């Protein structure tokens, strides 16, 4: 503010600019006498402040005394010809104090009605022209000026200014040549197309709001999922459009969040809109789109994209991001041909949505977010790359995630002093295995209800209640655990509890049944002919059917594939039941593959992830690489490995003292067990102690891998997946598959049979347990 100070003022009448060439300089012109009076006797240029705008004033003999020559664009600010204005001299302070770090201009043609054959403007060339033509001139936000560009008059409007030495937005400042970054954006409704950006929106892109915080938004236990979403869906949107154009990779236009109910899919989608500096997201509950009138459902789909289409036509790649969120997307995007209502409305809705996402006139400023817990019901065409290509499974939270969710839901309770100090959130997180986020919220509500009931005395004499002693304690949460039962993810511990006491021969019939089952198991183990045995156990509830089935599976050993499923889960006529059964059958068929591999093996002595700034910005840090030390009987070796190895290490829950091996080619990590050097310690998590590996850390070793056919299906369906599965299998299969098909399974079966014939692999009998 102290960079300018008023010195001399003069009343002048507005007149025309002396000639057209001078009109394109953005300067104003005075008579030599007036110029000398205002202090320009010793300098060629002075700065005049007129109606809040600062102009560079020069002397010209064609200008009459008492007038100020301005062009037609400047008259928009100052007034019409003949109008008297006060012109005050401004003297600038030091260059540093008044210089601009950045100046943003919107551009358009000065004569909009004039027809042109080519509306493209080279942004790089234009920014250089602006920087040189208007060097050392003052600009004010909202100021307009004209510039000649290849024979056309371009209208420039100052939309934003950034002060030098800070990111503070300024209202006025001096353009200091190349020291000021000139940014361009297309004016609303302009026919101009900017090429060779940087543009204002591209060079200064920050689609994330700086103040967003996951915990404040009520999101917990989904760090990895958010990391995947940011990497796949938003990484390309935080770099200049010119870079993306040179890469030739368009933005991701759609993502699908799928998983069991209550795991946070809807919460993620709704909060993503609050994180982004885009338009307010449109949230559509699937069935709302459908209409009883012919063609209205398709019209409703088109209406969702109308705003994005209009802005894209007006601003092109400079338009803001438009988000459309479809909750329960499976209700409107069923596989075409699956609906039996006779109207075909679901098929046409899918066709309309496909044409909008990835059609001839597809947009680049939209992001579709679909949510479902029935991914199998969605039309496969929607799931291919270019459409809903980012598919993130939102599964049940792990223990760390449950702790985050508990902290969020008890946060206000703790701040208000209502959470008892005896409540151990890590203990609750460990005790809520298989709970979804919604069920954890229900647990907190249940605990609160017990505390309120205790304080209010069951609701009698409410007027006399004293809430000063209200505390939600540990016992309230333990009682709440009896009210809230997890609906998903039956744990192996719960299954094993069914046979914890073994099988008691309660009757002769039971003895015969166990003997028959034992013979069947022996036959399956020893026979070269028998590849499948089916057994049905029938009886009233509570008579031990589940226990007997699990006991039979137990007889096959811990490395035998065991796939439990509940028949009632496949309840809809629209679900491909044969596909569900085929998938579960392949989960229950094991394959043991023996390979000689180049590995790094040893006891982990050091495990240090080294972090770097996240390229996405504003979202913490990311692991750049991991330092790991491995020890054998011959010595210790330190390795510096890719961050993907760290993900595998976390997945295997590996820590110092564990014996592991890492495949040199694929990067797959396998935990062998706990080093027997720690056998004397009281370690509840050490399920198996193993000796310190012999030989060198880096060696060739025969590795035995136990996988299922379904594991191989997944490894070959996803180009980025399966590195921890049979690498030889991956080498034999054709890459870049995108979904599991019968053809893919057939190819895998051929390779499996070939490996069995060569003695590289052998089939392992498995169990498919179908309850109900």
C-alpha positions, 0 to 999 in steps of 0.5 A, spaced: 500 500 500 505 504 501 508 503 494 504 509 491 503 516 494 499 521 491 503 527 488 500 532 483 493 532 480 490 535 474 483 535 471 483 533 464 478 531 459 477 525 455 479 525 448 481 520 443 488 516 442 492 520 437 493 514 432 491 506 432 498 504 433 499 508 440 492 505 442 495 498 442 500 500 447 495 500 453 498 507 455 495 514 455 497 520 452 498 528 454 500 534 451 507 536 452 505 542 457 501 537 461 506 532 461 511 537 464 506 540 469 505 533 472 512 532 473 514 528 466 519 534 464 525 529 466 522 523 464 519 520 458 514 516 462 509 517 468 504 513 472 497 516 472 491 514 477 485 515 474 478 512 477 482 507 480 486 504 475 494 506 474 496 508 467 503 509 464 502 516 461 507 519 455 507 526 452 504 526 444 504 533 440 497 531 437 494 531 444 491 538 446 492 541 452 487 539 458 485 533 455 488 525 456 488 521 450 485 514 451 483 508 446 476 505 446 478 499 451 480 504 456 474 509 455 470 503 458 473 504 465 474 512 464 468 515 461 466 517 454 469 523 450 469 530 453 468 527 460 472 530 465 476 526 470 481 527 475 488 524 474 493 524 480 501 522 479 503 516 482 510 515 484 512 507 485 517 505 490 522 499 490 521 494 484 521 489 489 515 492 493 511 493 487 512 487 482 508 481 481 509 474 481 504 472 477 498 475 473 492 472 470 489 474 464 482 472 460 482 473 453 477 474 447 477 477 441 475 485 441 471 484 435 466 478 437 462 478 431 468 478 426 469 471 422 475 467 422 478 461 419 482 459 425 481 460 432 487 457 435 492 462 439 499 459 441 499 461 449 506 460 449 507 466 444 502 470 447 504 470 454 511 472 451 508 478 447 504 480 453 510 480 458 515 484 453 509 489 450 506 491 457 513 491 461 513 495 467 506 497 466 501 497 472 495 493 472 489 492 476 484 487 477 478 488 472 482 492 468 481 491 460 486 492 454 487 491 447 493 487 444 495 486 437 496 478 435 497 476 428 493 482 425 487 481 430 486 485 436 485 481 442 482 483 449 485 482 455 482 482 462 486 482 468 482 476 473 488 475 478 494 478 481 499 475 485 504 479 489 512 477 489 515 474 494 508 471 497 502 467 495 498 473 497 492 475 492 494 483 490 489 488 487 494 492 483 502 491 481 507 492 476 508 487 470 516 486 471 517 482 464 520 475 465 520 476 472 512 476 472 509 469 470 503 471 465 497 466 465 492 465 460 485 463 461 479 463 455 474 468 457 467 465 458 463 464 451 470 465 447 471 462 440 478 462 442 482 455 443 488 456 447 494 451 444 501 450 447 499 451 454 501 454 460 494 456 462 492 459 468 488 453 470 493 448 468 499 451 471 496 453 477 492 447 478 490 445 485 484 441 485 484 439 492 482 443 497 488 445 502 484 444 508 481 438 507 482 432 513 480 425 513 478 424 520 474 431 520 470 428 514 469 422 518 473 417 514 477 412 517 480 405 516 481 407 508 488 410 507 490 405 502 483 405 498 484 413 498 491 412 496 489 408 490 483 413 488 488 419 488 493 415 484 488 412 479 483 418 478 486 424 480 494 424 479 493 426 471 488 432 474 494 436 478 499 437 472 498 441 466 494 439 461 499 440 456 503 435 459 497 430 459 496 432 452 503 430 450 503 423 454 497 422 450 493 419 456 486 422 457 483 423 464 480 417 468 472 418 467 469 413 472 471 409 478 467 404 481 467 403 489 464 396 491 464 392 497 459 389 503 454 394 505 456 399 511 464 399 509 464 406 507 462 406 499 457 412 500 461 416 505 467 416 500 463 418 494 460 424 498 466 426 501 470 426 495 466 432 492 468 436 499 475 435 497 475 437 490 475 445 488 470 443 483 463 443 482 458 441 487 457 433 485 450 431 483 448 425 487 443 420 484 440 414 488 440 409 482 432 408 482 431 415 481 433 415 474 428 410 472 421 413 470 414 410 467 414 414 461 418 412 455 424 415 454 424 419 460 429 415 464 434 416 458 433 424 458 434 424 466 441 421 464 442 426 459 440 432 464 446 429 469 451 431 464 448 437 461 452 442 465 458 439 464 457 439 456 455 446 456 461 448 460 466 444 456 463 447 449 465 454 453 471 453 456 474 446 453 480 443 458 479 449 462 472 447 465 472 445 472 471 438 474 464 435 474 462 429 479 456 425 478 455 420 483 451 414 482 449 410 489 446 403 488 449 403 480 447 396 479 439 398 480 440 402 473 446 398 470 444 391 470 447 387 464 444 388 458 439 382 456 438 380 464 432 384 465 425 380 464 420 386 464 419 386 457 420 394 456 428 394 455 429 400 459 435 398 463 438 396 456 437 403 453 439 406 460 446 403 460 447 405 452 445 412 454 450 412 460 456 409 455 455 414 450 456 420 455 462 417 458 465 414 452 461 416 446 463 420 440 462 427 444 465 424 450 467 429 455 474 430 459 471 434 465 467 429 468 468 424 473 463 418 474 463 415 481 459 408 482 457 405 488 455 398 489 455 391 493 453 387 487 459 388 482 457 382 479 450 385 476 453 390 472 454 390 465 461 388 463 461 394 458 461 399 463 467 396 467 472 396 461 478 401 461 475 408 459 469 407 463 468 405 470 476 403 469 478 404 476 475 399 481 476 399 488 474 394 493 472 397 499 472 391 504 472 390 512 477 395 515 483 391 519 485 393 526 488 399 524 482 402 520 478 400 526 482 404 531 481 410 526 474 409 526 473 408 533 477 414 534 472 418 529 466 416 532 468 417 540 472 424 538 466 428 540 465 424 546 472 424 548 472 432 547 466 433 552 469 429 557 464 423 557 468 418 555 471 414 561 479 413 561 478 406 562 476 405 555 482 402 551 480 403 544 486 399 541 483 393 545 476 395 542 479 395 535 482 388 536 475 385 539 471 388 533 474 383 528 470 383 522 466 389 524 464 394 518 465 401 519 457 402 520 457 396 525 463 400 529 458 406 529 453 402 531 457 399 537 458 406 539 451 408 539 449 402 543 455 403 548 452 410 549 445 408 550 447 403 556 451 409 559 445 414 558 440 409 561 444 408 567 444 415 568 437 417 567 435 411 571 431 408 565 427 414 563 423 415 570 423 423 573 427 426 567 427 433 570 431 431 576 437 427 571 444 430 573 448 429 567 454 431 570 456 424 572 455 421 565 461 417 562 461 411 557 465 406 560 469 400 558 463 395 560 458 399 556 462 397 550 463 390 552 455 390 553 454 393 546 458 388 543 453 383 545 448 388 541 451 389 534 453 382 531 458 383 525 454 381 518 460 379 514 467 375 514 466 369 518 473 368 521 477 362 521 477 362 529 469 362 529 469 356 524 474 352 528 470 353 534 465 349 531 470 343 532 474 345 538 472 339 542 473 334 536 467 329 534 464 325 540 461 318 538 454 320 540 451 314 537 452 308 532 449 312 526 455 318 528 460 313 528 458 310 521 458 317 518 465 319 521 468 312 518 464 313 511 467 320 511 474 318 513 474 312 507 472 318 502 478 322 504 482 316 504 480 315 497 480 322 495 488 322 497 490 316 494 486 315 488 488 317 481 481 316 478 477 320 483 478 327 482 471 329 485 467 327 491 460 330 493 457 329 500 451 332 503 449 332 510 442 333 512 439 334 518 435 339 523 439 345 525 444 344 531 445 337 530 453 338 528 453 338 520 457 344 520 462 341 525 462 335 521 464 338 515 469 342 518 472 336 521 473 332 515 476 338 511 481 338 517 483 331 516 486 334 509 491 338 513 492 346 513 495 347 506 489 344 503 484 349 500 478 350 504 473 355 501 466 356 505 460 359 502 453 360 504 448 358 499 443 363 501 448 369 499 446 367 492 439 369 492 437 373 486 435 370 479 439 376 476 446 373 479 450 368 474 449 362 479 453 358 475 459 363 475 459 364 483 459 356 483 465 356 478 469 361 482 468 357 488 470 351 485 476 354 483 478 357 490 477 349 492 482 346 487 489 347 489 495 347 485 502 346 488 508 348 484 515 347 485 520 352 482 527 354 482 528 361 483 533 367 484 531 369 491 534 374 497 533 370 504 534 371 511 532 373 518 530 381 518 534 385 522 532 392 519 526 394 516 526 402 514 521 405 509 524 412 507 519 417 505 518 423 500 513 428 498 507 425 495 507 428 488 499 429 489 500 434 494 497 435 500 496 428 502 502 426 507 508 423 504 509 417 500 514 411 501 520 412 496 523 406 497 525 401 503 531 399 506 531 392 509 537 388 512 537 380 511 541 375 516 543 368 514 549 363 517 554 367 512 552 374 514 548 380 513 546 384 507 542 390 506 538 391 500 534 398 498 528 395 494 522 398 491 516 401 495 511 396 492 516 391 496 514 395 502 506 394 501 507 386 500 511 386 507 506 390 510 501 385 507 505 379 510 505 383 517 513 382 517 517 385 522 524 384 525 526 377 527 522 374 521 525 369 516 523 371 509 525 370 502 524 375 496 523 373 489 529 377 485 525 377 479 517 378 481 519 382 488 514 377 491 515 376 499 514 370 503 514 370 510 517 363 512 516 364 520 519 367 526 527 366 527 528 360 532 533 365 536 526 368 539 524 362 541 525 363 548 521 369 548 513 370 550 511 371 543 503 370 542 504 372 534 509 367 533 505 361 530 512 357 527 519 358 529 524 356 523 532 356 523 536 361 521 537 360 513 544 357 511 548 360 505 548 367 502 543 372 502 542 372 495 541 365 492 538 360 488 532 356 491 527 351 490 520 354 492 514 351 493 508 355 492 501 353 494 495 356 490 488 355 487 486 355 480 482 362 482 488 365 484 491 364 477 485 366 474 486 373 478 493 373 477 492 373 469 486 377 469 490 383 472 496 385 468 499 388 475 497 383 479 499 376 481 507 377 482 506 373 488 503 367 485 506 362 480 511 366 476 512 361 471 504 361 470 504 368 468 510 367 463 506 362 459 499 366 459 498 372 454 498 378 458 493 384 458 487 380 460 482 385 463 476 380 466 476 372 468 472 369 462 471 361 460 476 362 455 482 365 460 480 359 464 481 354 459 488 357 457 490 356 464 487 349 465 491 347 459 498 350 462 496 347 469 495 340 465 502 341 462 505 343 468 502 336 471 505 332 466 512 335 466 512 334 474 513 341 475 506 342 479 501 337 482 493 338 484 492 338 491 485 336 493 481 341 496 474 342 500 468 346 498 463 347 504 456 350 502 452 351 508 445 352 507 
